[in-house]
Amino acid sequence: MYQENITCFDRRGTFAEVRVRSEDTTATRARAIWMAGDLVPIARSYAAGAAQFIDRLGVGRGDTVLDVACGTGNLAIPAARSGARVYGIDIAPYVIAQARLEARAAGCHVDFDVGNAESLAFMDGLFDTTVTMFGAMFSSRPEATAAELVRVTRGGGRVAMANLTPDGFAGRYFSAHASVLPPPRGRRNPLDWGQEEKVRALFGDFVSSMTFARRTIELRFPMPPSAASKLFTTCFGPTVKTLESLDAGNARELRNEISRLVHTHNVATDGTTAVSVEFLEVQARVA
């Protein structure tokens, strides 16, 4: 294990120095993926739906909440506004620095730090509720991640997840990537987390009960679909890294397919973009 300080930048200049603890090449690879783009415009596109997710959980004053793979704070910030004591971890230092800026702008306090969903640096049973939206599902070791989500949650507490399903826009989006760059042999599909039977298998006897609901969330962009498509190819880390690995012909094919998907799934009629994405909402009660 080693430690290093990474200074992160945005378009305004230096804004944070974050200590990174890197345990293995898998974590290093994941960090590189999520550092590859500017997650902010993507995260802001579904911030309203993320706040509704927290509202449905009924998080309130006195609760302790952990947001795993928190991104820029879409769940952590509304949870903190409700009066909860909130912590957020993400593997990418740049994203954590942005989350701190977002929380400051929102006028609330969240303890954000760099961390790995597969090895959480918290004591057993510390949190009343552990949440993750479109985050922990991308970990490379799903069994380890499920065990960690449960471990840090107290007995009787909740693990609440929002996981993209293989259906609709998300399924077609990631299938487009796999068609031009097949994943390494043995790599688990993150969209498995969007299938009820596979989530049940991952949590197993760690939980006493589970509930599931299929919901949709809108990604809203104040721009036409052509511009929104470019955001995905320049800001979403997995897409950025995939494009970097392709030759010119395959990169063009992927960009064209992303553009087609965004145009096809756009439901806005006012010149902006609104793409509806299905996800599986999971609530697991820890045994």
N, C-alpha and C positions, 0 to 999 in steps of 0.2 A: 504494500500500500504506500502511496505517496501523497503529498499535499502540494498544492501550488496556488498562488494567487493569480486570478485572471482579471484584467481590467476590461470592462465592457463599455462599448460606445453606442451612442445612437447618433442621429443626424445633427444633434446639438452639441456633441462632444462627449468627453468622459463623464459617466454618471455613477459608476459603481465599481468597486473592487470586491470580488467574491472569492472566498476560499473554496477550493474544490478538492474533494477526497476521491480519488479514482482507485477502484479496487481491481478491475480487470479490463481486458480488451473489449469485452461486450459493452461495458459501461462507457468506455471511451468512444466506441462506435456509435452508441445511442446519443451520446452528447454531441458528437459531430453532426449527426442528422438534424437534431433540433436547434443547433446553433447556425444551421445553413441558411435560414431565412429569417424574415421579420414577421414573427407570429402575431404581432399586434392587430393588423387589420383583419386577419382571419378570426382571431379571438373576439374582437369587438362585434363581428357580424352576428354572433349568436349570444351575446351577453344578456339580452332580454330573456331568452329561453333558459339560460343558466340560472338567472335570478328566480324564475318560476320553479325550477327544480328545487332550489333551497326552500322556497315558500311551501312547497308540498311536504317537505320533511318536518316543518314546524320547529326548526332550530330556534332556540331562544336564549335569553339571558341566563348565565350560569352554566351553559353547556360548553364542553370542550370539543373542538372540531379539528380534524386534520384533513386537509385537501391534498391528495396524493397526485403527483404529476399535474400540478396546479396551473400550469401555463401562466398567463398574466393575471390570474386571480378572479376568473369569472364566477367561481363558487365561493372562494374564500372571502371576497369583499362583501357580497350580500349577507353571508353568514355573520361576518363581523358587525355589519350594520344592525343585525337583529339582536346584538348584545352578547353573542357567544365569544369565547376565548378561542382564537383561530390560529392555526399553524398551517403553512403551506410549503410543500417541497416540490422541486422539479430538478431534473438532471442537468438542465442547461443554465449556466450562469447568466447568460444574456437575458433569458426569460425571467429569471428571478429578479434581476435588476429592473426589468420593465414592470413586474408585478409590484415592486415596492413603489415605483412612480405612480402606478394606477391607484394603489391604496392611499397614497398621500393625497392625490388629486380628489379622491372620494371622501377624504376627511375621516378615515378610520384606520385602526391599527391591526395589522396582521404580522405575525412572526414568519417571514419568508426566509428560506435557506435552501441551498443546493442539497439534493438528496436523491437516493435511488429507490424506486418502488420495490425493488427486489431485496433490499436490505435497509429497512427503515431504522434510523438512529433515534428511536424512542423506546421507553420502557414498556413492558407488557401492560395492557389494559389501561392505557393512559387516557384514551379518548372516549367520549360518549358516542360520537358519530364520526365515522371516517368516510369521506366522500371522494369521488373521482369522476370527472366527465371527459370522455374522449381522451383519456390520459393513460391510466394504468393498463388499459387494454393493449397498448403498444409495447409493453415490456417483452423482452425476449424469453423470459422464463415465467410463464403464466402460473405454474404451480407454486413457485416461490413467492410470486406476487400475491396470490390469493391467501397464502399462509401468513404473509406479513400484514395484509389488510386486517385479518382477523386478530392476529397477535396483539396489535397495538390498540385494539378496541376492547373495552371492558365487557365482562360477561353481562348479557342483557342489552348491550349497546347495539348499534346498527352499522353495517357497511352498506353504503348507498352508491350505486354506480349508474352512469349513463354510458352505454356502450353502443357504438354504431353497429347496425345489422348488415348482413350480406345483401339485403334487398335495396332496391331503388338507387338513388344517386350515389351513396357511399359504396355500395357493392360494385357498381359499374365503374366508379372512379378508380378504385384500387385494382379492379380487374384490368383496366387499361394499362396500369403500371406493370402488372405481371405479364401482360401479353408481349411487352417489348423487353422486359428484364425479369425473367423468372426468378423467384426468391431462391435462396440457397436451400439445398436438400435438407430436410428436417426442420426448417424454420416454421413455427406455428403461425397460422393465419390470425392476425389480430381480430378479424371479424368473427372468429369463434366465440369471442366474449359477447357477441350479439345474439347467440343462440341459447335458449333456455336450458336445454339438456346439457350443454357443454359447461355452462356456468354452474349448474348443480353438481356436475362431476368435479369441477375445480374446488368448490367449497366443501363438498362431502360432509363429514361429521363435525366439521368445525363450527357449523351453525345449527341452530335449533329450528329455524323456519326461514322460508324465502318467499317473496312475492315478486311478480313480474308484471310489467305493463309495457306494451308497445306504444310509443309516442312519436311525435314528429317535432322537429325544431327548425326554425327558418334561419338560414344564413342570409342576412340582409346587407347589401352593399349600395352606397349612394352613387352608383355609376352604372352604365349599361353593361350587358353581359360580356361584351368584348373586353372591356377593361377589367371586369371581375375575373375573367379567365386568366388574364395576365397576372393578377394577384396570386392565384393558386400556383402558377409556375415560377414566380419569383419570391414568394413569401412562405409557402408551406414547405418546411424542411424536407420531408420525405420525397416530395416531388422535385425539389431543387437538386437533391443528391442523386435521384434517379436520372434526371436530365444530364447531369454531369458525367454519368457513366455510359451514356449512349453515343452512338455515332450520329452524324447530322441527320441522316434519313429517319432513324427511329425516334430521335428527339423531336423532329418535325411531326411525325405521326402521333406522338403522345400529346404534344401541344394542340394539334388539331382535334384530337379526340376529347381533350379536356374542354376546349372551346365548344365543341358540339354538345357535350353533356350539360354545360352551364346554360347554353342557349335553350336546349330541349327542356330542361327542368325549371327554367325561370318562370315564375308565376306573376311577376310584377308587370303592370301595364302602363307605368308612368315614366318609363325610361331608365328606371333603376333595376336592380337585380334582387330577387328573392328566391332562394332555392330551398325547397322543403326536403329535409333529411330525416329518415327514420332511425330511431334508436330504441334499445331495450333498457328500460328503467328497472334496476334491480335493488331490492331492499332485503338484506340478510340480517337476521337477528343472531348475534353471537351466543353460542352455547355457554 
